[in-house]
Amino acid sequence: MFDPAREQVVLGVDPGVQVGDLVVFDRADRWTVADGTFRSRGRNTPLMGVALPGRVLLTIVRGRLAWQDPGLD
């Protein structure tokens, strides 16, 4: 499991090497827009209650883990 608090280098890239960004996306998964799934305080959306295809599992920015789905172990 990735631990952003430890500032691990992701994908074995050495510090000082130019790195890119990466999003790991599961296109087979589905999720439903609900109040508990919002990361912002805004709650107004026409998609409330709509099932959407795909789910972002983690995001790597500049070679470091920026976000990880809490459901991943």
C-alpha positions as a printed Julia matrix, in Angstrom:
73×3 Matrix{Float64}:
   0.0    0.0     0.0
   1.28   3.48   -0.84
   1.81   5.84    2.06
   1.98   9.49    0.96
   2.97  10.57    4.49
   6.29   8.73    3.99
   6.82  10.53    0.65
   7.69   7.34   -1.17
   9.07   7.56   -4.66
   6.51   5.84   -6.89
   7.37   3.43   -9.72
  11.03   3.26   -8.77
  11.92   6.69  -10.19
  14.96   8.22   -8.51
  14.66  11.73   -7.03
  15.82  14.4    -9.45
  14.64  12.5   -12.52
  11.9   14.21  -14.47
   8.65  12.29  -13.96
   5.13  12.48  -15.34
   1.65  12.24  -13.91
  -0.45   9.1   -13.93
  -4.07   8.19  -13.2
  -5.01   4.55  -12.59
  -8.59   4.11  -13.75
 -10.82   1.01  -13.5
 -13.22   1.31  -16.42
 -15.08  -1.88  -15.45
 -16.18  -0.44  -12.08
 -19.35   1.64  -11.59
 -20.32   4.11   -8.87
 -23.35   6.21   -8.03
 -23.14   9.94   -7.33
 -24.32  10.48   -3.76
 -23.88  13.07   -1.0
 -21.23  10.98    0.76
 -19.05  10.75   -2.37
 -18.33  14.5    -2.72
 -14.86  15.81   -1.9
 -16.04  19.46   -1.94
 -18.64  21.23    0.17
 -20.77  21.94   -2.93
 -23.68  19.52   -3.22
 -25.53  20.84   -6.26
 -25.25  18.51   -9.27
 -27.63  17.21  -11.94
 -25.84  13.85  -11.63
 -27.1   13.11   -8.08
 -28.23   9.47   -8.0
 -26.81   8.67  -11.45
 -24.66   5.52  -11.87
 -21.45   6.39  -13.71
 -19.0    4.05  -15.43
 -15.4    3.83  -14.26
 -13.59   4.81  -11.09
 -10.24   6.48  -10.42
  -8.19   4.24   -8.13
  -5.18   6.46   -7.59
  -3.47   9.57   -8.93
   0.27  10.16   -9.09
   1.54  13.72   -9.56
   5.21  14.44  -10.22
   6.07  10.88   -9.27
   4.36  10.93   -5.87
   1.02   9.54   -4.78
  -1.46  12.45   -4.63
  -4.68  10.51   -4.01
  -5.74   6.92   -3.45
  -9.23   5.42   -3.27
  -9.81   4.71    0.44
 -11.14   1.27   -0.55
  -7.73   0.12   -1.83
  -5.57  -1.95    0.5
